[in-house]
Amino acid sequence: MNTFGKLFRVSIFGESHGTSVGVLVDGCPAGLPLAVEEFLPDLERRRSGKRGTTARKEDDRPSILSGVFNGKTTGAAIAIVFENGDADSTAYDELRKTPRPGQADLVAFHKYGGFNDYRGGGIFSGRLTVCLVAAGIIAKKIIRPVFVEATLVEAGGSVEVQHAIEAAMARKDSLGGTVECRARHIPVGLGEPLFDSAESLFSHIVFSIPGIKGIEFGAGFAGTKMAGSEFNDEILSVNGLTLTNNAGGINGGITNGNELVFRAAVRPTASIPKSQMTVDTETGNRCELSIGGRHDVCFALRVPVIIEAATAIVIADMMLMEQRIPRTIKGEGEWI
C-alpha cells in the first residue's frame, strides 16, 4: 500500500495539507556518506516556481530524524520529514462535496467512506512526490556508477514546451507531457522472470507517481510496426552490447547491459479553472464546478526528477537482491 521494495524499502506517509509528509528508507547499507545539503539540488528541481507550476512554495528542507550518525548511514531505517508550511485549504472546503473531474476525489470518497483527507487531494497529491525524490537521492548514491537521467521531451504534443504551456494558460486549461528516462552502466542480470521482471518493477513504481497513465520501454508501441528482423537487437559482444536498443535494455525481464530507456505519459493536470460539470455527493444532482486554489498547469514539468528517483530506487533494490552492493560500505571505492 504505502511501501515499495524488498530489500531497499521505501515507505511514504502524510497528506498534502497535513502538518508534514515524510519517508522511511529501510535497507540502506551502513557507512554511506549522507548530508542534508546533498538532497537540495534534486529537491529544488521538483519544487514549483517555473512558469506553469503551482504557486504553492514549500521550503522542502529535509529533517533527517534517524539512520544517520556523524555524517554516515548507520544501517538503521532513515526517517526524513518535510514540513507543510504553505498549505492553504480554504479552496477545498467548497470542493468537499463536489468531486473534481479527473481527480481521485470521488473514488477516495467511496473507498474511505468520506473519512479521507480531501484537502489538496490528501494522499493522492503530487506533494508526496517530495518523499519519493528524497528516497531516490539515497538510492542514486548507492547505485553509482549507474547514472539515471530523465527529461521532459514534449508537452501537449509539442516539443516547444514553454510555448504550449503559455497557450494552455491563456485557455485556463492544462497540459500533459512525455518524460523519457535513461540509465547507463546498469549491470547485466538484474530483475527476475515473470512477476518481478525489471519492466514490472519500473512500471510499478512509476505508476505510483500521480498523473502517470502510460509507459513504454525501448521502441515501445512503435515496435508493433516493425518486423522481427528490424526489432531484434544484434548482439555485438558477450557483455551484452547490442547494435540497436529496441528492447530498451531489458530482455526476458532481466537487464542486458545496454542503456535502460523508457518513456512515461503524464496526463494533463486535472484541477483547472475552466468550468466543468460534476455531481453533488450529498444531493446526487449535477452541478457546475470551477476550481480555485493553486495547481500546476503542467505537472509534467516537475516529473523528470521524480522518475529519476523512482528508477534509482528500483535499481538499488535489484542490486541488493543480486548482492551487487555490500551491506556495509567501508569506502567510496568499494560501493559496487
MIGUDREN-605647 format. One record per residue: x, y, z of N, C-alpha, C, O in turn. Coordinates in steps of 0.02 Angstrom, whole numbers, padded with zeros to 5 digits, always signed. Each point is the difference from the previous one (the first is absolute). Layout:
REM residues N
XYZXYZXYZXYZ/...
***
This chain:
REM residues 336
+00041-00060+00000-00041+00060+00000+00043+00063+00000+00001+00037-00049/+00034-00025+00104+00042+00060+00004+00074-00016+00000+00041+00045+00012/-00023-00108-00026+00070-00022+00002+00019-00034-00065-00039-00039-00028/+00099+00053+00003+00025-00031-00062+00069-00028+00014+00040+00029+00037/-00025-00088-00067+00066-00028+00003+00004-00062+00044-00042-00010+00044/+00094-00031-00056+00010-00061+00040+00058+00008+00049-00008-00015+00059/+00065+00037-00083+00058+00011+00044+00012+00074+00012+00014+00021+00056/-00020+00019-00109+00002+00073+00007-00073+00023+00001-00031+00007-00053/+00005+00003+00113-00072+00011+00009-00015+00074+00014+00032+00032+00041/-00081-00007-00077-00019+00071+00006-00073+00004+00021-00044-00026-00034/+00032+00059+00091-00068+00010+00025-00014+00075+00005+00040+00037+00027/-00097-00016-00054-00018+00071-00002-00061+00013+00044-00047-00041+00001/+00048+00097+00034-00057+00017+00043-00016+00075-00005+00042+00039-00021/-00102-00021+00042-00021+00070+00001-00052+00015-00052-00015-00041-00044/-00013+00101+00048-00048+00025-00049+00019+00070-00021+00038+00035+00033/-00066-00014-00090+00020+00063-00031-00004+00060+00047+00046+00041+00002/-00101-00036+00036-00010+00058+00043+00004-00018+00074-00024+00038+00042/+00053-00096-00026+00013-00017+00070+00059+00039+00026+00027+00044-00035/-00005-00059+00095+00055+00037+00029+00066-00014-00035+00044+00044-00004/-00037-00105-00023+00063-00017-00034-00011-00062-00043-00051-00034+00005/+00101+00021-00047+00003-00063-00038+00070-00028+00013+00045+00036+00019/-00038-00102-00029+00065-00029+00014+00010-00067-00031-00046-00029-00030/+00107+00004+00036+00018-00064-00030+00045-00038+00048+00042+00029+00034/-00050-00095-00032+00043-00044+00039+00035-00046-00049-00032-00038-00037/+00098+00042+00036+00041-00041-00046+00036-00053+00041+00042+00016+00042/-00059-00079-00054+00031-00055+00036+00041-00042-00048-00019-00009-00058/+00075-00017+00082+00042-00043-00041+00059+00035-00030+00037-00029-00040/-00026+00093+00057+00059+00035-00026+00062-00027+00035+00001-00005+00061/+00051-00012-00098+00062-00024+00031+00029+00050+00049-00007+00061-00010/+00040-00086+00062+00033+00044+00048+00064+00029-00030+00033-00032-00042/-00016+00092+00064+00063+00031-00021-00004+00045-00060+00051+00024-00024/-00112-00013-00002-00008+00044-00059+00001+00073+00023-00041+00018+00042/+00085+00024-00068+00000+00071+00019-00067+00032-00021-00022-00009-00057/-00009+00046+00102-00065+00029-00015-00010+00064+00041+00003-00002+00062/-00015+00058-00096-00011+00064+00032-00061+00034-00030-00017-00013-00057/-00014+00056+00096-00059+00036-00023+00013+00037-00065-00043+00002-00044/+00102+00028+00037+00016+00040-00059-00002-00041-00064-00013+00027-00054/+00025-00092+00059+00000-00043-00060-00071-00009-00028-00007-00019-00058/-00043+00031+00099-00070-00007-00022-00024+00061-00040-00045-00006-00041/+00076+00063+00053-00029+00063-00024-00003+00008-00076-00051+00025-00024/+00101-00045-00015-00005+00011-00073-00060-00036-00032-00036+00031-00039/+00025-00095+00055-00056-00035-00029-00067+00025+00027-00049+00003-00036/+00047+00014+00100-00061+00028+00029-00018+00066-00033-00059+00015-00010/+00109+00024-00007-00011+00064-00034-00029-00012-00070-00043+00038-00022/+00065-00090-00012-00026-00016-00066-00074-00018+00003-00037+00012-00048/+00015-00041+00103-00070-00020+00007-00045+00058+00022-00060+00000-00012/+00089+00050+00044-00039+00055+00029-00036+00040-00055+00020-00001-00058/-00072+00036+00079-00035+00044-00045+00040+00064-00009+00051+00010+00034/-00073+00033-00078+00034+00063-00012+00005+00017-00073-00003+00058-00020/+00011-00110-00021+00002+00011-00072-00069+00021-00026-00051-00015+00031/+00051+00050-00086-00062+00019-00032-00039-00063-00018+00026-00044-00034/-00088+00040+00056-00041-00059-00014-00005-00047+00059-00033-00052-00005/+00067+00068+00061-00005-00042+00059-00040+00036+00054-00014+00060-00005/-00004-00096+00057-00043+00027+00053+00034+00058+00037+00061+00003+00004/-00103+00042+00022+00026+00056+00040+00017-00021+00071+00030+00038+00038/-00048-00099-00020+00018-00025+00068+00075-00011+00002+00029-00034-00042/+00003+00065+00093+00073-00005+00005+00019-00024+00070-00002+00038+00048/+00021-00101-00045+00023-00029+00063+00076+00005+00004+00034+00000-00051/-00009+00006+00111+00073+00005+00010+00035-00065-00021+00054+00002-00029/-00085-00058+00044+00025-00066-00019+00072-00013+00024+00040-00029-00036/-00025+00052+00095+00064-00017+00030-00011-00061+00045-00040+00003+00046/+00075-00058-00061-00014-00062+00037+00027+00001+00071+00053+00028+00014/-00091-00058+00031+00023-00012+00068+00013-00076+00006-00047-00040-00004/+00110+00022+00013+00017-00071+00007-00004-00019+00073+00039+00024+00041/-00087-00067-00024-00014-00016+00070+00038-00061+00025+00011-00006+00060/+00008-00038-00104+00034-00061+00022+00039-00030-00057-00008+00018-00058/+00052-00065+00074+00036-00038-00050+00065+00031-00024+00035-00030-00041/-00019+00090+00066+00063+00034-00019+00034+00025+00063-00032+00033+00042/+00096-00049-00034+00038+00021+00059+00071+00018-00022+00033-00038-00034/-00012+00097+00055+00067+00025-00020+00009+00001-00076+00054-00014-00025/-00108+00032-00010+00004+00008-00072-00001-00064-00040+00009+00002-00061/-00021-00059+00094-00002-00064-00036-00064-00038+00019-00025+00005+00056/+00000-00044-00104-00057-00042+00015+00020-00055+00050+00057-00024-00002/-00103+00006+00045+00015-00048+00054-00022-00071-00015+00018-00047+00035/-00058+00039-00088-00031-00065-00014-00070-00004+00026-00038-00045-00019/+00019+00091+00064-00068+00004+00025-00044+00037-00051+00026+00032-00046/-00091-00037+00055-00047+00034-00045+00011+00076+00002+00010+00029+00054/-00011+00001-00112+00011+00073-00006-00069+00033-00005-00036-00011-00049/+00019+00052+00098-00063+00037+00001+00012+00072-00020+00042+00034+00030/-00079-00010-00079+00008+00068-00025-00069+00033-00002-00048-00029-00024/+00044+00089+00051-00064+00036+00004+00006+00068-00035+00052+00034+00005/-00106-00014-00039-00005+00066-00031-00062+00034+00029-00055-00028-00003/+00063+00088+00030-00057+00037+00026-00042+00030-00056+00027+00021-00052/-00092-00020+00062-00046+00034-00046-00012+00070+00027-00043+00010+00043/+00080+00038-00068-00004+00068+00027-00042+00048-00042-00015+00055+00023/-00003-00075-00083-00036+00047-00045-00065-00031-00025-00020+00012-00057/-00012-00051+00099-00064-00030-00019-00057+00048+00013-00004+00031+00053/-00040-00023-00102-00059+00043+00006-00061-00043-00019-00011-00015-00059/-00028-00004+00109-00054-00047-00011-00068+00033-00015-00049-00035-00009/+00047+00101+00008-00065+00035-00006-00036-00019-00064-00062-00007+00000/+00098-00002-00055-00033-00015-00064-00032-00069+00001-00044-00014-00040/+00066-00030+00085-00024-00069+00000-00063-00011+00041-00032-00052-00006/+00014+00102+00048-00062-00006+00038-00060-00004-00048-00047-00038+00013/+00050+00076-00068-00055+00000-00048+00001-00064-00042-00052-00019-00029/+00110-00014+00024+00005-00059-00042-00016-00064+00038-00001-00054-00030/-00012+00059+00094-00010-00060+00042-00055-00045-00027+00006-00061+00003/-00060+00091-00028-00056-00041-00024-00008+00004-00076-00049-00027-00028/+00095+00060-00006-00003+00004-00073+00066-00025-00029+00046+00040-00012/-00039-00106+00002+00063-00029-00023+00023+00028-00066-00041+00011-00045/+00106+00001+00039+00028+00028-00061+00007-00053-00054+00026-00054+00013/-00050+00068-00074+00008-00047-00055+00074-00015-00012+00041+00045-00002/-00025-00109-00006+00069-00020-00014+00042-00011+00062+00054-00030-00004/-00077+00054+00062+00036-00010+00063-00024-00063+00036-00047-00032-00022/+00080+00016+00077-00018-00060+00039-00053+00015+00052-00015-00043+00042/-00014+00104-00042-00047+00020+00052-00058-00049+00009-00015-00021+00056/-00017+00003-00111-00059-00043+00004+00017-00071+00021-00035-00029+00042/+00087+00001-00070+00018-00069+00018+00024-00003+00072-00013-00049+00035/+00049+00101-00012+00022+00002+00070-00060+00005+00047+00000-00031+00053/-00050+00070-00072-00061+00007+00039-00034-00068+00010-00022-00016+00055/+00018-00022-00109-00031-00066+00005+00044-00050+00037-00025-00037+00042/+00089+00036-00057+00045-00049+00030+00006+00009+00076+00001-00049+00037/+00003+00112-00015+00012+00014+00071-00062+00026+00036+00005+00024+00056/-00062-00030-00088-00063+00017+00033-00006+00073+00020-00037+00017+00046/+00073+00027-00082-00004+00071+00014+00048+00023+00056+00000+00059+00017/+00040-00105+00010+00046+00018+00054+00069+00022-00026+00043+00018+00039/-00033-00021-00104+00064+00019-00029+00013+00075+00008-00047+00040+00004/+00110-00022-00001+00020+00071+00003-00004+00026-00072+00043-00016-00041/-00094+00056+00027-00011+00025-00068+00041+00063-00015+00001+00022-00058/+00031+00007+00107+00036+00064-00011+00060-00012-00045+00045-00039+00016/-00044+00073-00072+00056-00005-00046+00009-00069-00030+00053-00016-00027/-00105-00025+00031+00005-00067-00027+00025-00051+00050+00002-00060-00014/+00017+00083+00075+00021-00046+00052+00059-00043-00021+00052+00027-00021/-00058-00092+00028+00054-00046-00016+00010-00008-00075+00051-00027-00022/-00099+00049-00017+00004-00006-00073+00038+00058-00032+00008+00001-00061/+00014+00047+00100+00030+00061-00026+00071-00010-00024+00037-00043+00025/-00019+00083-00074+00070+00002-00023+00047+00025+00054+00061-00007-00008/-00087+00036+00061+00042+00023+00056+00042-00057+00028+00057+00011+00022/-00084-00072-00022+00036-00056+00030+00059-00024-00042+00040-00041+00023/-00035+00066-00084+00057-00020-00041+00066+00028+00026+00053-00023-00020/-00056+00073+00065+00061+00025+00031+00033-00056+00040+00061-00003+00005/-00102-00042+00023+00026-00057+00038+00035-00049-00047+00052-00028+00018/-00081+00017-00076+00029-00046-00049+00068+00027-00023+00048-00038-00008/-00044+00103-00003+00063+00031-00022+00053-00009+00054+00058-00014-00015/-00077+00024+00079+00048-00007+00054+00028-00071+00003+00060-00009+00007/-00104-00041-00013+00023-00070+00000+00045-00013-00061+00048-00038+00005/-00066+00069-00061+00040-00009-00061+00069+00029+00005+00047-00026-00031/-00039+00079+00070+00066+00030+00009+00046-00050+00035+00059-00006-00017/-00085-00029+00066+00039-00052+00035+00015-00057-00049+00057-00024-00002/-00107+00004-00036+00010-00055-00048+00052+00017-00052+00040-00043-00019/-00040+00105-00005+00049+00021-00051+00071-00008+00026+00045-00018-00037/-00035+00033+00101+00067-00007+00029+00020-00074+00005+00058-00018-00010/-00107-00024+00026+00014-00071+00008+00020-00033-00066+00044-00042-00002/-00077+00061-00053+00008-00036-00063+00058+00024-00043+00011-00027-00054/+00026+00078+00075+00056+00022-00040+00046-00057-00017+00013-00043+00042/+00013+00040-00105+00001+00052-00052-00061+00001-00047+00003+00033-00052/-00056-00069+00069-00061+00005-00041-00024+00072+00002-00004+00030+00053/-00013-00002-00111-00021+00069-00005-00069+00003-00032-00010-00028-00054/-00037+00062+00087-00069+00004-00023-00016+00072-00018+00015+00046+00038/-00047-00036-00095-00018+00067-00022-00066-00002-00037-00010-00042-00045/-00036+00087+00063-00065+00004-00033-00012+00071-00024+00022+00049+00031/-00056-00043-00087-00014+00066-00029-00072+00002-00027-00028-00050-00021/-00001+00109+00023-00066+00011-00031+00012+00012-00074+00029+00051-00019/-00052-00097-00023+00014+00005-00071-00055+00034-00040+00011+00024-00056/-00071-00021+00084-00053+00038-00033-00056+00013+00050-00009-00037+00049/-00030+00091-00061-00058+00017+00041-00058+00018-00045+00008+00040-00047/-00064-00070+00060-00058+00014-00042+00010-00018-00072-00031+00029-00045/+00075-00078+00032+00013-00022-00069+00050+00042-00037+00012-00009-00059/+00020+00057+00095+00047+00045-00033+00068-00003+00034+00005-00004+00061/+00048+00007-00101+00067+00005+00028+00015+00072+00022+00049+00012+00036/-00090+00035-00057+00006+00070+00022-00038+00006+00066-00056+00026+00001/+00086-00050+00052-00035-00009+00063-00027+00066+00028-00059+00004+00017/+00101+00046-00012-00022+00062+00031-00054+00035-00040-00046+00029+00029/+00050-00033-00095-00052+00030-00042-00066-00036+00013-00052+00033+00005/+00053-00099-00001-00061-00039+00012-00030+00017+00068-00061+00004+00007/+00104+00006+00043-00024+00016+00067-00033+00069+00001-00052+00009+00031/+00083+00040-00063-00029+00067-00003-00069-00001-00033-00045+00034+00023/+00038-00073-00076-00064-00005-00035-00053-00032+00045-00057+00022+00000/+00077-00073+00039-00047-00033+00045-00022+00048+00056-00058+00000+00019/+00105+00039+00006-00017+00048+00053-00049+00052-00026-00045+00021+00037/+00053+00000-00098-00046+00049-00030-00070-00029-00006-00049+00037+00003/+00044-00102-00013-00066-00034-00006-00028-00021+00067-00054-00029+00003/+00090+00043+00052-00019-00023+00067-00005-00076+00002-00046-00028+00029/+00094-00004-00061+00000-00072-00006+00067-00028+00023+00042+00037+00027/-00031-00101-00038+00062-00031+00022+00027-00046-00054-00033-00013-00050/+00094-00012+00061+00034-00043-00048+00031-00060+00035+00017+00003+00059/-00009-00057-00098+00041-00056+00022+00066+00001-00038+00017+00050-00031/+00019-00105+00034+00063-00002-00036+00030-00070+00001-00027-00046+00031/+00083+00039-00065+00037-00064-00002+00069+00010+00030+00037+00045-00020/-00020-00087+00067+00065+00002+00033+00040-00062-00020-00025-00056+00007/+00085+00067-00032+00043-00056-00018+00054-00009+00053+00031+00049+00022/-00020-00111-00002+00050-00015+00050+00052-00048-00029-00016-00047-00035/+00080+00062+00050+00055-00043-00022+00046-00013+00059+00013+00044+00040/+00011-00106-00035+00047-00018+00052+00058-00038-00031-00010-00050-00035/+00071+00073+00048+00060-00029-00028+00040-00040+00051-00005+00012+00061/+00044-00059-00085+00045-00041+00041-00037-00048+00046+00027-00020+00052/-00088+00000-00071-00036-00050+00040+00031-00069-00012+00011-00018-00057/+00003-00020+00109+00029-00067-00009-00047-00047-00036-00061+00008+00003/+00088-00058-00037-00040-00053-00030-00027-00044+00056+00035-00014+00049/-00098-00007-00056-00027-00051+00045-00045+00024+00055-00018-00041+00043/-00002+00105-00041-00046+00023+00051-00072-00013-00020-00018+00005-00059/-00023-00023+00107-00070-00016-00015-00011-00075+00000+00047-00039+00002/-00110+00020-00004-00020-00071+00002-00050-00014-00055-00033+00046-00024/+00027-00108+00003-00054-00018-00047-00068+00011+00032-00006+00004+00061/-00045-00001-00102-00070+00003+00022-00015+00061+00042+00008+00056-00024/-00030-00063+00087-00032+00054+00036+00047+00054+00025-00021+00057+00011/+00085-00073-00003+00048+00050+00022+00048+00019-00056+00059+00014+00012/-00084-00014-00074+00041+00022-00056+00020+00072+00010-00035+00038+00034/+00091-00018-00064+00022+00069+00006-00054+00048-00025-00012+00052+00032/-00020-00069-00088-00054+00044-00025-00056+00006+00051-00028+00054+00010/+00011-00111+00022-00055+00000+00048+00016+00046+00059-00043+00038+00022/+00105-00041+00003+00018+00040+00058+00004+00074-00017-00024+00042+00038/+00054-00025-00095+00003+00070-00020-00071+00027-00011-00016+00056+00022/-00026-00095-00055-00069+00022-00012-00038+00009+00065-00037+00048+00008/+00047-00095+00038-00036+00003+00064+00013+00066+00035-00048+00033+00021/+00111-00014-00014+00015+00061+00037-00016+00063-00040-00021+00050+00029/+00030-00052-00094-00015+00059-00041-00075+00015+00002-00019+00058+00001/-00023-00110+00001-00072+00011+00003-00022+00024+00069-00058+00018+00009/+00103-00018+00040-00017+00029+00065+00005+00076-00001-00022+00033+00047/+00051-00005-00099+00006+00072-00007-00067+00027-00026-00024-00023-00051/-00006+00071+00085-00065+00026-00023+00002+00024-00072+00047+00035-00020/-00097-00053-00018-00007+00025-00068+00032-00044-00054-00008+00015-00059/+00043-00068+00077+00031-00044-00050-00054-00046-00029-00035-00034+00037/+00029+00034-00103-00052-00041-00032+00027-00049-00051-00039-00038-00030/+00104+00036+00020+00028-00048-00048+00075-00004+00005+00033+00047+00023/-00005-00104-00045+00072-00009+00000+00019-00046-00058-00037-00047-00015/+00094+00060-00016+00025-00044-00053+00076-00004+00005+00033+00049+00018/-00007-00107-00035+00072-00012+00005+00030-00007-00070-00029-00032-00044/+00088+00063+00034+00034-00006-00064-00043+00028-00056-00024+00057+00003/+00015-00096-00056-00040+00021-00057-00074+00006+00019-00038+00035-00033/+00018-00071+00086-00069+00005+00025-00051-00018-00052+00007-00050-00035/-00060+00090+00031-00055-00015-00046+00021+00005-00073-00031-00031-00043/+00083+00069+00030+00025+00004-00069+00025-00068-00023+00003-00014-00060/+00017-00028+00107+00024-00066-00017-00053-00045-00032+00017-00048-00035/-00081+00064+00047-00053-00040-00031-00003+00009-00075-00030-00041-00035/+00061+00093+00010+00000+00014-00072+00063-00027-00034+00009+00007-00061/+00036-00038+00100+00062-00027-00027-00005-00075-00013-00041-00034+00031/+00082+00010-00075+00009-00072-00008+00050-00024+00052+00038+00041+00027/-00038-00106-00013+00047-00027+00049+00072+00015-00018+00041+00012+00044/-00026-00014-00109+00069+00013-00022+00020+00072+00013+00060+00014+00006/-00109+00031-00001+00015+00070+00015+00004+00012+00075+00043+00038+00024/-00088-00071+00013-00004+00013+00072+00057-00034+00038+00025+00029+00048/-00006-00089-00068+00052-00036+00036+00065+00040+00004+00021+00029-00050/+00010-00027+00108+00062+00037+00010+00059-00047-00011+00011-00047+00038/+00028+00062-00090+00057-00043-00016+00052+00004+00055+00022+00054+00020/-00001-00113+00004+00049-00005+00055+00070+00010-00026+00021-00032-00049/+00016+00077+00081+00068+00017-00022+00053-00031+00045+00056-00012-00024/-00072-00002+00087+00051-00027+00045-00032-00045+00052-00060+00003+00012/+00102-00044+00020-00025-00045+00053-00023+00039+00061-00036-00027+00042/+00056+00089-00035-00022+00042+00055-00071+00027-00010-00027+00033+00045/-00003-00047-00102-00069+00019-00012-00009+00062-00044-00057+00017-00015/+00111+00016-00005-00006+00059-00042-00035-00017-00065+00017-00051-00032/-00065+00092+00011-00037-00013-00062+00006+00059-00047+00015+00057+00020/-00028-00071-00083+00006+00052-00052-00056+00052+00007+00012+00060-00008/-00072-00084+00022-00057+00044+00012-00026-00013+00071+00027-00043+00035/-00077+00080-00014-00026-00009+00068-00076+00004+00001-00030+00035+00041/-00001-00072-00087-00073+00000-00002-00031-00031+00062-00057+00016+00018/+00094-00060+00016-00026-00031+00061+00005+00046+00061-00028-00016+00052/+00062+00071-00060+00005+00048+00056+00044-00023+00057-00007+00025+00056/+00052-00072-00070+00047-00022+00052-00023-00059+00041+00031-00017+00050/-00087-00015-00071-00028-00055+00039-00021-00056-00048-00035+00013-00049/+00055-00074+00064-00023-00060-00035-00025-00051+00050+00035-00014+00049/-00094-00013-00060-00026-00050+00045-00010+00024+00071+00001-00040+00047/-00010+00105-00039-00009+00028+00067+00065+00014+00036-00001+00019+00059/+00058-00030-00092+00065+00006+00032+00043+00051-00039+00001-00001-00061/+00034+00044+00097+00041+00050-00032+00056-00033-00041+00030-00049+00021/-00018+00077-00081+00048-00032-00046+00066+00037-00008+00041-00017-00043/-00031+00069+00083+00064+00036-00002-00001+00062-00044+00046+00041+00004/-00098-00033-00044-00007+00060-00040-00036+00054+00040-00023-00012+00056/+00019+00071-00084-00033+00056+00033-00074-00016+00011-00035-00022-00046/+00011+00033+00107-00071-00005+00014-00034+00061-00031+00022+00057+00011/-00074-00068-00051-00037+00055-00031-00074-00013+00007-00025-00051-00023/-00011+00098+00054-00073-00004+00000-00030+00070+00000+00033+00048+00018/-00095-00044-00039-00037+00063-00002-00065-00007+00039-00033-00052-00004/+00015+00104+00040-00061+00000+00040-00046+00056-00023+00022+00056-00013/-00086-00072+00009-00051+00049-00020-00030+00032+00062-00026-00035+00043/+00028+00101-00039-00028+00038+00056-00063+00034-00024+00002+00039-00048/-00058-00053+00079-00063+00029-00021-00003+00075+00015+00039+00024+00041/-00083+00013-00074-00009+00071+00017-00024+00006+00072-00038-00041+00024/+00061+00093+00010-00022+00012+00069-00076+00004+00002-00031+00033-00041/+00001-00068+00090-00073-00004+00002-00033+00064+00026-00053+00019-00024/+00085+00014+00072-00030+00061+00029+00013+00060-00044+00057+00024-00006/-00110+00001-00026+00005+00056-00046-00054+00052+00016-00053-00019+00025/+00065+00083-00039-00050+00051+00015-00059+00000-00049-00052+00029+00015/+00060-00060-00073-00055-00002-00049-00059-00038+00030+00010-00052+00032/-00071+00077-00043-00059-00032+00029-00011-00070-00028+00008-00012-00059/-00025-00034+00105-00015-00069-00018-00062-00022+00038-00022+00034+00046/-00006-00090-00066-00059-00027+00034+00020-00057+00045+00044-00041-00016/-00076+00038+00075+00011-00055+00047-00066-00015+00034-00053+00020-00024/+00055-00057+00080-00060-00015+00038+00010+00021+00073+00057+00001+00025/-00111+00015+00008+00000+00014+00072-00010-00066+00036-00051-00033-00009/+00100+00012+00049-00003-00066+00032-00056-00004+00053-00019-00054+00020/-00006+00112+00003-00054-00001+00049-00069-00005-00032-00044-00034+00025/+00036+00069-00082-00065+00000-00032-00004-00047-00060-00054-00022-00019/+00112+00006-00010+00001-00041-00061-00013+00039-00063-00001-00028-00054/-00011+00094+00061-00015+00042-00058+00063+00022-00036+00053+00008+00031/-00059+00000-00096+00055+00026-00040+00008+00075+00015-00049+00034+00012/+00111-00010-00013+00012+00070+00013+00063+00023-00036+00041-00041-00020/-00034+00106+00013+00058+00029-00034+00055+00013+00051-00014+00017+00058/+00076-00027-00080+00056+00007+00046+00055+00041-00033+00020-00015-00057/+00005+00065+00092+00059+00038-00021+00050-00005+00057-00015+00020+00057/+00074-00046-00070+00047-00017+00052+00047+00058+00014+00034+00025-00045/-00032-00004+00109+00048+00051+00021+00061-00033+00029+00014-00058-00013/+00023+00095+00053+00060-00029+00031+00061+00006-00045-00001+00034-00052/+00054-00068+00072+00064+00005-00035+00019-00068-00029+00007-00049+00036/+00000+00047-00102+00012-00064-00034+00049+00009-00057+00006+00054-00028/+00029-00108+00011+00045+00001-00058-00041+00002-00064-00049-00036-00007/+00070+00078-00039-00028-00003-00068+00027-00063-00035-00036-00032-00038/+00099+00017+00051+00032-00059-00031+00043-00034+00053+00059+00018+00008/-00088-00065+00028+00038-00036+00052+00059-00037-00030+00049-00014+00034/-00053-00003-00099+00054-00036-00033+00066+00038+00004+00053-00031-00005/-00055+00097+00014+00061+00039+00007+00041-00023+00060+00062+00004+00000/-00095-00030+00052+00033-00018+00062+00012-00076+00005+00029-00023+00049/-00051-00014-00098+00002-00073+00003+00069-00031-00014+00015-00052+00030/+00028+00081-00073+00063-00034-00015+00041-00021+00060+00023-00057+00003/-00013+00101+00046+00040-00018+00058-00035-00052+00043+00033-00040+00034/-00099+00039-00036-00038-00051+00038+00009-00068-00032+00009-00050+00035/-00011+00048-00101+00011-00064-00035+00072-00024+00008+00012-00060+00006/+00036+00106-00005+00069-00020+00014+00004-00034+00068+00032-00053+00007/-00065+00083+00043+00002-00028+00067-00032-00070+00002+00028-00046+00029/-00086+00040-00061-00034-00065-00001+00042-00053-00034+00004-00057+00024/+00029+00075-00078+00043-00047-00036+00059-00021+00042+00018-00059+00002/+00013+00107+00032+00058-00016+00043-00020-00046+00057+00039-00044+00020/-00098+00054+00008-00025-00043+00055-00005-00072-00023+00021-00046+00035/-00049+00035-00095-00007-00068-00026+00069-00031-00012+00011-00058+00018/+00034+00096-00048+00067-00026-00014+00036-00018+00064+00033-00052+00004/-00039+00094+00048+00032-00015+00064-00027-00064+00030+00038-00042+00025/-00104+00034-00029-00031-00061+00028+00023-00062-00039+00016-00051+00031/-00014+00055-00097+00022-00057-00040+00073-00016+00012+00019-00059+00002/+00023+00110+00005+00071-00012+00011+00013-00031+00068+00044-00043+00007/-00082+00063+00043+00006-00031+00066-00022-00073-00002+00031-00043+00032/-00083+00029-00070-00024-00069-00006+00051-00044-00035+00005-00060+00014/+00033+00089-00060+00052-00037-00035+00067+00003+00036+00051-00024-00025/-00052+00055+00085+00061+00008+00040+00055+00037-00038+00059-00015+00007/-00080+00064-00047+00047+00043-00035+00024+00058+00044+00046+00036-00019/-00076-00029+00078+00018+00054+00046+00011-00032+00068-00043-00038+00023/+00098+00053+00011+00012-00028+00067-00046+00030+00052-00023+00057-00009/+00009-00093+00062-00042+00026+00054+00034+00056+00038-00033+00045+00027/+00099-00047-00025+00038+00053+00033+00048+00030-00049+00039-00035-00032/-00040+00101+00025+00041+00036-00047+00060+00028+00038-00008+00043+00042/+00068-00068-00058+00061+00021+00037+00033+00061-00032+00038+00036+00033/-00051-00026-00097+00030+00057-00034-00032+00008-00068-00027-00047-00027/+00030+00108+00000-00035+00014-00062+00023-00046-00057-00040-00016-00044/+00103-00004+00046+00026-00043-00053-00026-00072+00004+00014-00040-00044/-00051+00024+00098-00023-00068+00010-00076-00004-00002-00029-00049+00023/-00005+00099-00051-00073+00000+00001-00028-00056-00042-00051-00030+00018/+00083+00014-00076-00028-00050-00045+00054-00051-00016-00012-00047-00037/
***
